[in-house]
Amino acid sequence: MVDSTAQIALVTGAGSGLGAVIAERLAAEGLTVAVNTRSHTERADAVAAAIRANGGCAFSVTANVTDPASVRHMFDAIAARGRLRVLVNNASYRPRQRVDTITEDDWYQVRAVTLDGAFRCVRHALPALIPGGRIVNILGRNALAGDPERVHVSAAKYGLLGLTVALAEALRDRGVAVNAVSPGVESDGEGLDRCRNEIASQVARLAFADAAEVTGTVVHVDCDGAEVVSASQAW
């Protein structure tokens, strides 16, 4: 039976890796988690099943965040399950390329997932999130530092940082907190494997933080702990 009163957290790009760990942590905190993947439904199903096996509540939602119709259908499916309270924009496309090999299409594909996809999800989420909702964007310190092999990724992640700053101000008086978590290493590095639980812990903290007190911040997470700064300091 569907619980229409469920408090739902949507985690995009949650079929494996960091997204799956974030989904598991939010479920452990009592939220019903919508586990999103672009196309690998079996992966999202497996993450959701593992959450349920551990006593949590979760379901899978397959949607390509670059496709407006797909995103709309995903949010319709979520609305049928309860009320969305937390949006975690974790989906990202991060190929390594030398700058002289990046084509117009390469640039578009990275931006379409990392930045445009996040905005698309925010736009569909807002009616449910106002008031009292939370948005957490996943950044990446290497990208923000200017990764020479991921110029397009760095540009998209800076755009996501800018989106965090602007949304925090735009939604401050409407009861929605907007923050970001920035892993200290890229997600294909060994360091992040050791940090995933801490990253997920910080996402969970922001999911329940007082919206009036914590918004427009970036939490930098390294293996030895977390550092909270204002979003403007992250520039």
Summary of the structure (lengths in Angstrom):
residues: 235
radius of gyration: 16.4
end to end distance: 46.7
largest distance: 54.0
contacts: 860
relative contact order: 0.14
helix: 50%
strand: 20%
